Amino acid sequence: MSPRSSGANRTKPADQVGELRDLVVGYAKQETLEPLQRLKRFLAFGVSGALCVGIGMGFLMLGLLRGLQRLDVFNGPTQRNGWHGSWLIYVITLVVGMIVLAAALAAARRPVGRRRSDGATR
């Protein structure tokens, strides 16, 4: 009797389909879900860090605005609430905010190079 004709080595088509399904599901989990679960921690730190930096920059811009409002250059000696050029304070704050934003975007778009042993980048 040959091994082909023995009934113990034959598998049913339903068993093969089930085994193939288990193999595909296991591969999909290994290649998609597990890397995403590992990245979850880094994503959480990134989002919370960006939120903190954004709130901090908002407070810094508000502090700059309030600091400029206290200067006598923008307030005449006889006027306590400002003069016709008090809008300039808001323009200065807006320009400083745009400069900080442009610097942050330029730093984010700059390619990260590998460091050589002599300190030069590729």
C-alpha positions as CSV (number, residue, x, y, z in Angstrom):
1,M,0.0,0.0,0.0
2,S,1.4,3.4,-1.0
3,P,1.3,6.4,1.3
4,R,-1.0,8.1,-1.2
5,S,-3.7,5.6,-0.7
6,S,-3.7,5.6,3.1
7,G,-6.6,7.5,4.5
8,A,-4.7,8.9,7.5
9,N,-2.6,11.3,5.4
10,R,-5.5,12.8,3.5
11,T,-6.9,16.0,4.7
12,K,-10.4,17.2,3.9
13,P,-10.8,20.4,1.7
14,A,-12.6,22.1,4.6
15,D,-9.7,21.5,6.9
16,Q,-7.3,23.0,4.3
17,V,-9.5,26.0,3.9
18,G,-9.7,26.5,7.7
19,E,-5.9,26.2,7.9
20,L,-5.4,28.7,5.1
21,R,-7.8,31.1,6.8
22,D,-5.9,30.8,10.1
23,L,-2.6,31.3,8.3
24,V,-3.9,34.5,6.5
25,V,-5.4,35.9,9.7
26,G,-2.3,35.3,11.7
27,Y,-0.1,36.9,9.0
28,A,-2.4,39.9,8.8
29,K,-2.3,40.4,12.5
30,Q,1.5,40.0,12.6
31,E,2.1,42.5,9.7
32,T,-0.5,45.1,10.5
33,L,-1.8,45.1,14.1
34,E,1.4,44.4,16.0
35,P,3.4,47.3,14.4
36,L,0.5,49.7,15.0
37,Q,0.3,48.6,18.6
38,R,4.0,49.3,19.0
39,L,3.6,52.8,17.4
40,K,0.7,53.7,19.7
41,R,3.0,54.8,22.5
42,F,5.1,57.0,20.3
43,L,1.9,58.5,18.8
44,A,0.6,59.3,22.2
45,F,3.8,61.0,23.2
46,G,3.9,63.0,19.9
47,V,0.3,64.2,20.2
48,S,0.6,65.2,23.8
49,G,3.9,66.9,23.2
50,A,2.5,68.8,20.2
51,L,-0.5,69.9,22.3
52,C,1.7,71.1,25.1
53,V,4.0,73.0,22.7
54,G,1.0,74.6,21.1
55,I,-0.5,75.7,24.4
56,G,2.8,77.1,25.5
57,M,3.3,79.0,22.3
58,G,-0.2,80.5,22.7
59,F,0.7,81.7,26.2
60,L,4.0,83.1,25.0
61,M,2.2,85.1,22.2
62,L,-0.4,86.3,24.7
63,G,2.5,87.4,27.0
64,L,4.2,89.2,24.2
65,L,1.0,91.0,23.3
66,R,0.3,92.0,26.9
67,G,3.9,93.1,27.4
68,L,3.8,95.3,24.3
69,Q,0.6,96.8,25.5
70,R,2.4,97.9,28.7
71,L,5.1,99.8,26.9
72,D,4.9,103.6,26.8
73,V,5.9,103.6,23.1
74,F,2.5,102.3,22.1
75,N,0.6,104.4,24.7
76,G,0.8,108.1,24.7
77,P,1.6,109.8,28.0
78,T,-1.9,111.3,28.2
79,Q,-3.8,108.3,26.9
80,R,-4.2,105.3,29.1
81,N,-6.1,103.1,26.7
82,G,-3.7,103.5,23.7
83,W,-3.7,105.7,20.7
84,H,-4.6,105.3,17.0
85,G,-1.6,103.1,16.4
86,S,-2.5,100.5,19.1
87,W,-3.3,98.0,16.2
88,L,0.5,97.9,15.7
89,I,0.9,95.8,18.8
90,Y,-1.3,93.1,17.3
91,V,0.6,93.2,14.0
92,I,3.9,92.8,15.8
93,T,2.6,89.8,17.7
94,L,1.2,88.2,14.5
95,V,4.5,88.7,12.7
96,V,6.4,87.1,15.6
97,G,4.0,84.2,15.6
98,M,4.4,83.7,11.9
99,I,8.2,83.7,12.2
100,V,8.1,81.1,14.9
101,L,5.7,79.0,12.9
102,A,7.9,79.3,9.8
103,A,11.0,78.3,11.8
104,A,9.2,75.2,13.2
105,L,8.0,74.1,9.7
106,A,11.5,74.6,8.3
107,A,12.9,72.5,11.1
108,A,10.3,69.8,10.6
109,R,11.0,69.6,6.8
110,R,14.7,69.5,7.1
111,P,16.0,66.0,6.3
112,V,17.6,64.1,9.1
113,G,21.0,62.9,8.0
114,R,23.2,60.3,9.5
115,R,26.2,61.5,11.4
116,R,29.6,60.3,10.3
117,S,32.3,59.6,12.8
118,D,34.0,63.0,11.9
119,G,30.7,64.9,12.7
120,A,29.7,65.7,9.1
121,T,26.3,64.9,7.8
122,R,25.6,63.0,4.6
